Amino acid sequence: MIVPVLVGVTFIVFSLTYISPGDPARMILPQDATDADISHMRHLMGLDEPFLLQYVHFLFGFKSPSEDASFSYKGLLALDLGRSYVSNRPVFKTILERFPNTALLAILALILSVILSIPAGIISATHQYSVSDMVVSILSLLGLSMPAFWLGMILIWIFSVKLRIFPSLANPSNLKSLVLPVITLATMNTAVQARMTRSSMLEVIRQDYIRTARAKGLDEKKVIRKHALNNALIPVVTVIGLQVGQLLVGAVLTETVFSYPGIGTIMVDAIQRKDTPQILASVVFVAIVFALVNLLVDIVYAFIDPRIKAQYESMSKSRANGALAKGK
Amino acid sequence: MEKKSQALRARRPGARTSKKQKTAFQEFWRRFKKNKLAVAGLIIVVIYILMAIFADLFFSYDFITENQISNAFAPPLTTAEIDLNNGNTAPHLYILGADNFGRDILGRIIHGARVSMVIGFTTIAFAGIVGSALGAIAGYYGGKIESIIMRGTDILLAIPNILFALAIVAALGPSFQNLLLAIGITSIPAFVRLMRASVLTIKNQEFIEAARALGARDFRIIVRHIMPNCMAPIIVQATLGIAQSILSATSLSFLGLGIQPPSPEWGNMLSDARSYISYAPHTLLFPGLAIMTVILAYNLIGDGLRDALDPKLKR
């Protein structure tokens, strides 16, 4: 199931790059290049081929007629999309070097946000209208409303410029410098997840089976932990899954604010310089990571909601039965 | 209103729905009004909308895009001479100060409201309608239709918003409409997934079976019986969605990839301010506060809507 998703993603991204104005051949040639030079260069780069053939090249590789090996590439399946027009380095080399930095930032932020948000949401729901509910609600509303890049700059102003506690530039080798970017990146997620946990928990708590559990004299803690939480977490997991995407988008901004050497800064640079191979490679790479995460979310989803698992089982069973009936 | 609904009833003998809808709306409004924070949010949004509509009455567009370099970084509440381009100067009170080109920050925030309000409304209206419909269809029918819709959603989800938005803007040309389209499309998947997840948990309940046993068609079951019971998470999502789409637009502009200066937009104001954090923090503070208040207001309204619309909370 993941394969068609990846084909779709690569096709969309490739098509968008294909129809975008701006000729890569013109980009890498000097200003005074003649039209003949440009069309020759287009031929060497494989840009004069039909659209679908170019897409096939993109997936499976391209052998340039030129002696210069840097125009040839082995294709996406071999993780080789050629070299950057700007730096002339293999694009995936840059990405694979920088991606761990982004992953580090995103994972730290995800952990921080889950640790903070789920307990906060539960407390807020189980003590509805209490002071702690008010505090959680107000903080999560503020966190939700703050643009991450603005929060980052405000944190820099307070903690780097005024108090001089944390550096304003972040670097993966310096853990202290990661504090501000991780807080910046985690804030929005924490707020979204806390709100989702709260509203979902409130809905579950009103269900009949919770009343039943309470009626049979079960300890309130057990009711919440065993009966309410599992059901309340279903939409939360969906949201966390969707949030992973937001984390990467947030990482682009957070990295820009803190000048952090991650994949976000690669993308922004590449887009501003119209460095097509680098744009393509970054987007596709992130898309692959996304697709894998989405797959993981779906699995977790079925795992925590036995009803959905049961439905899939009965669906495949009835499909098998239908096939049998047709065979007869 | 009363006359209109009577007229409607007179025209269509069997149409008791118009009366029912009206009382439902009154009931909803009665409950919404009780939530003071939501009403506050509504007031803030109305103020921003009025600001956006009447921006030219406060500050002319030419004035807020024109450099007054001698007044650069004027702190809030200072009065400075501005050049009127005819050899004369006039005193001007910078209520929220001036930016790095001496432009009035308040004026730029007011004009920036225009961009943000339009983006927030249109993208989420589009994404909410399309996404919920697709999600309901996927969840209700299952099978092949579901696979197609959900794979399409996965494909959309698998491309990071900002980059997808940017790829669209780059491919179709950098226009405001393309920015709307890009942010609108990237907002769809969340609605599809949430709606489908809710429908999956609801569609096998007894009242749906009862409706089917009574001979209701699929369309009626989805629209009248399933969707109303799935609205709470969708409304929460729409709330977050408006916030998200305004954020996306400001984020793109912040990266220098959205609305370009000197056009006033909150994100590109912050982008300029970034270089002067230690020197002129007021250029950083106010555009951010503008974004925050408008998003906060949308969120408060969303919460109020959720509480007022949730059928389970009705007493």
Interface residues (C-beta under 8 A of the other chain):
Chain A: M1 P4 V5 L6 G8 V9 I12 V13 S15 L16 T17 I19 S20 P21 L141 L142 L144 S145 M146 P147 A148 F149 W150 M153 I154 I156 W157 V161 S168 V192 R195 M196 S199 S200 E203 R206 I234 P235 T238 L242 G245 Q246 L248 V249 V252 L253 T256 V257 M267 V268 I271 Q272 I279 S282 V283 V286 A287 I288 F290 A291 N294 D305 R307 I308 Q311 M315
Chain B: G142 G143 R151 G152 D154 I155 L157 A158 I159 P160 N161 I162 L163 L166 A167 I168 A170 A171 L172 G173 P189 A190 R193 L194 A197 L200 T201 N204 A232 P233 V236 L240 A243 Q244 L247 S248 T250 S251 F254 L255 G256 L257 G267 L270 A273 R274 I277 S278 P281 L284 L285 P287 G288 I291 M292 T293 I295 L296 N299 L300 R306 K312
